[in-house]
Amino acid sequence: MSTVRQATPQDKDAVIAMWRACDLVKPQNDPSLDFDLALRTATSTIFVLEDAEQLLGAVMAGFDGHRGWFYYLGVAPQFQSAGNGRLLVESAEHWLHTQGAPKTMLMVRDTNTKVIAFYEKLGYTLENTRVLGKRN
Ligand SMILES: CC(C)(COP(=O)(O)OP(=O)(O)OC[C@H]1O[C@@H](n2cnc3c(N)ncnc32)[C@H](O)[C@@H]1OP(=O)(O)O)[C@@H](O)C(=O)NCCC(=O)NCCS
């Protein structure tokens, strides 16, 4: 049986290994710093999905005071297509709702558009919005 819980620092290595297996780690991001920052920030967290033996997947969620966002959603390749991605998204959505976020958002890289069909299955729709960024 699998369960979802909030991550602890002890989960870091397994979560990062899964992120790497899912090709979610990009050169401009340090997954170790990202993991630590999400856990020590009051309005963000990471959920892990596990069975008795191992980590199956994880997702990072955060509320910015206006929208709830999730990042780094991944299910280890051997556990995909079994409802685990949906479970993690629903866990993030529920937590964001309890934090007060009226809407859940996510970003998809232009190199990963095949995942959009998964999100559409879960009720998400493409928005006419461009996302801009700048390093602090
Ligand atoms: C995206 C990802 C998290 C989906 O997880 P998953 O466990 O395979 O998905 P689920 O089994 O929960 O699928 C939920 C539903 O979406 C559907 N679905 C999953 N992937 C799909 C795809 N590529 N196209 C269309 N539908 C898809 C499933 O058929 C299922 O439908 P159902 O509930 O009607 O049966 C997983 O493929 C993954 O980790 N990918 C690599 C990392 C990644 O790209 N993350 C997203 C970054 S934005």
The ligand as an ORCA input file, in Angstrom:
! r2SCAN-3c Opt
* xyz 0 1
  C       3.870     13.319    -15.546
  C       3.865     12.190    -14.534
  C       4.079     12.759    -13.144
  C       2.541     11.450    -14.606
  O       2.538     10.483    -13.577
  P       1.819      9.062    -13.775
  O       1.867      8.374    -12.474
  O       2.414      8.362    -14.943
  O       0.333      9.497    -14.167
  P      -1.039      8.801    -13.688
  O      -0.879      7.320    -13.841
  O      -1.433      9.316    -12.350
  O      -2.040      9.359    -14.806
  C      -3.224     10.059    -14.466
  C      -4.080     10.125    -15.694
  O      -3.375     10.839    -16.730
  C      -3.250     10.015    -17.888
  N      -1.933     10.271    -18.468
  C      -0.735     10.089    -17.888
  N       0.264     10.457    -18.727
  C      -0.374     10.847    -19.862
  C       0.092     11.339    -21.121
  N       1.402     11.517    -21.383
  N      -0.831     11.649    -22.056
  C      -2.160     11.495    -21.826
  N      -2.658     11.042    -20.640
  C      -1.766     10.733    -19.697
  C      -3.368      8.598    -17.392
  O      -3.826      7.736    -18.408
  C      -4.382      8.757    -16.269
  O      -5.696      8.805    -16.790
  P      -6.896      8.045    -16.026
  O      -6.935      8.617    -14.626
  O      -8.080      8.386    -16.836
  O      -6.513      6.610    -16.042
  C       5.001     11.167    -14.880
  O       4.827     10.723    -16.210
  C       6.399     11.715    -14.724
  O       6.975     11.668    -13.633
  N       6.987     12.228    -15.827
  C       8.365     12.717    -15.801
  C       8.508     14.004    -15.036
  C       7.639     15.125    -15.571
  O       7.565     15.369    -16.758
  N       6.987     15.842    -14.631
  C       6.130     16.965    -14.957
  C       6.896     18.235    -15.002
  S       5.848     19.642    -15.453
*
